[in-house]
Amino acid sequence: MTSPHLSPEELKALVRTVPDFPQPGIQFRDITTLIGHHQGMAASVHHLAALADAAGAQKIAGMEARGFIFGAAVAVQLGIGFVPVRKPGKLPIDTIGIDYALEYGTDRLEMDPGAVLPGQTVVMVDDLIATGGTALASAALLRKAGAVVSDALFVIDLPDLGGAERLRGAGITVNALMEFEGD
Ligand code: AMP
């Protein structure tokens, strides 16, 4: 069932690049092929869990939707709880939320205000960081709920889009399993 873990280089080879999706000029880094590969998924979770453990994670937060896939698996591996950071209108309770700017217009993220305890160390997990807008908003929301957010983990970083730098500017340590040039 188990086998030696694939390296980040081997994991990178499992990500499918789809040109011009969802619009011309975007190179879409598709993790469907990575998560469909058992050893690829297992090794991704293994590497992310080691980083989250080193960061002292008491809870893992994942951003909807692809952050749920990796984040929930990391939380299970570490034996800690998972906090979903959700798109608006999904949770059946009174939520706390944050609006954030997109290139055109705004978007919103919401969470259960009781999902973290004050002072709890929450490590964020998502599949990919591009401009960092989603991760910065998530960090602000989790902090509003009382969490200590000092680390964010990604499978993929697109460093040319500057998101990791923006996060570091907000006092968050960023780690990713791989990088792709360009956008
Ligand atoms: P951002 O808020 O700009 O950092 O965008 C991050 C989110 O958008 C991630 O959760 C990704 O799922 C998605 N995303 C942005 N750019 C790409 C891309 N080139 N390939 C795949 N997903 C992307």
Boltz pocket constraint, residues with backbone or C-beta under 6 A from the ligand:
constraints:
  - pocket:
      binder: B
      contacts: [[A, 21], [A, 26], [A, 27], [A, 28], [A, 29], [A, 30], [A, 63], [A, 64], [A, 66], [A, 126], [A, 127], [A, 128], [A, 129], [A, 130], [A, 131], [A, 132], [A, 133], [A, 134], [A, 135], [A, 163], [A, 183]]
      max_distance: 6.0
